[in-house]
Structure formats: C-alpha cells, structure tokens
Amino acid sequence: MQLAQNYKAKFQSMKEDKQFANDRRKAVRISKKVILGLFKAVVLIGISYMILSPLIGMLSSSFFTDSDVYNPMVYLFPAEGTLERYSTSLAVMDYWKVLFKTILYDLTLMVIQLIMCSLVGYGFARFDFPLKKVLFGCVVIMIVLPMNTIMVPLYMTFRNFGPFGNLLSTLIPMYIMTAFACGLRSGLYIYIFNQFFRGLPKEIEEAAFVDGAGMFYTYSRIMLVNAMPSVITVSIFSLVWQYNDSFYARMFTISANILLSKKIGALSQTISNSYEINDPTILQLYTYAGVILLIIPVLLIYILLQRKFIEGVERSGIVG
C-alpha cells in the first residue's frame, strides 16, 4: 500500500513538473510573439511616419492663418485655422475645369496604352518572329532607360515633325507616342502583359481556334478578359502616372490649362501677382493647399480600387 502511494505521489509530481514545463514554454512563446509584434509595430509606425510626415506637415500648414505661421507655440494644429488657402487656390487654378480636362486627357491616354501595350505583350507572349528576343530586349531597355537621355531627340522630332511642322504646345506628341506603345512607362506595361499572357494556358486559345475564333477575336474576347488583373493594374498605373506627369508636359510645353500638375508650379507666383502677397512663407501655404488638392483625386482612385489593385499586382508579372 505504501509503495503504491509512493508511485502515485511520484507520478503526480512528474505530471506537475511536465505541466509547469509546458506552461513555461507557452509563456516563452507568447512573450516572443508579443515582443516581435511590438517590434514590428514600432518599425512600421516609424517607417510610416517618415513617409507620411511631409504630407502631414503640408496638410496641417495649409490650414494655418498668417498669425499661426509666426506663432512659436503652434505646431501641426493651427490655433485659429482657415480655409482661405484652399478657396484662393481653387479659384486661381480654376480647379474643377482643369481637373475635368486633366482626367479626360489621362483617361484617353490610358485606354490607348491598354490597347497597344496589351497587343504588344500578347504578341511577345504567343508568337515567334525574327528578332523577337532583340525587340523584347528593347522593351526592357525602355523600362530602365532614364527619360532624360531621350529628351533632346524627342523634342527635336516633334519640333520638326515632317509635313506637320511644329507639334509642340499641343497634345499630339503624347497621343502619337502612346499609340506606338512608347509613351510614359509603356515598356513596363508591355512587360506586365507579356508575363501574364505567358502564364495563361495555351489550351484556352486552342479551344477558341477549334471553335472557329480568329486571332483578334481570341485576343479581345478571351485572352484579354482572362488578363483582367493585369488590365486593372496597368489602368491604375497609367492613370496615376499620367496624372502626375510633369516631365513630358514641360518638354512638349503642354498648356497648364489642360494639366493640373503644371498649375501647381505657377500657383504661388500667380497669387503673388494677383493678391499682392510677397511673403514667401505665406505663399508657401497656398502651394501646400494646391498640392493637397492635386493629391485628393489620386487618393480617391486608390480608395475605390484598392482591393482590385492589390489583387492585380499580386497576380501580375511584376511580383517576385
């Protein structure tokens, strides 16, 4: 009887020791997760602040009054606050009218880029032709080649464009470049479509050909529909980059009454001349307000299409 009790006590002690060891390991795992989670949070918050701090500073400063600017006690949050910077910037930039023209211009370029770049990407992905690798190498060069290196040839080309003469100060150069798949970031869009079409099974096309579908019908009604994630990705990239473009706009001297991005550059000077404001610090506040007005449409586009955009990026050829 005593021996049985001793074995029982020993077994109970071993069980308690094992339970203690398990609890200890569990506590260590939880502690590691908590510490790792806190570390990730600190890193993410720090990086986010570094990225967003200029935007936060512009947003808060755009509401400052003249007295807030020179008040040493005011930081980030204005003491009085005013919307006068925004109302003046809206009027000077003729915001709504120019925004409508800008979006219309960007949408037309986006549609042309979608059609041409998807056609080129589909051709590289599905057809064999002479110098295919060399030509695709040129597409890759379009991605990595700085735009500044081709600035002079492009300018001279459209300044003396054959029988049409000088095409500068018009939108025609951008439409011509886009129609020939060499517009803004077109090399990247071709690469995205090429990678996605290469990932689609050839059985889809073969089934369409058996049913009597032609090449263009197969591309437009079958392949392009299956490539919708790439279409969404390229659409958003093209729309946003065209909207923010200032390089080609300045090189081709496109009117500021068409592009909102060019209005920002002359905003402070226009306000200085029209309202007789000579303080550069105060003029900077109007520029901040104009930049925020410029950013708002891009933010709305991203908020509305965020889920589809992320899905498109994950499934397109620019991942990995």
Salt bridges, closest charged atoms under 4 A:
ASP66 OD1 - ARG85 NH2 2.70
GLU84 OE1 - ARG85 NH1 3.43
ASP128 OD1 - LYS132 NZ 3.45
GLU205 OE1 - ARG126 NE 2.28
GLU311 OE2 - ARG315 NH1 3.63
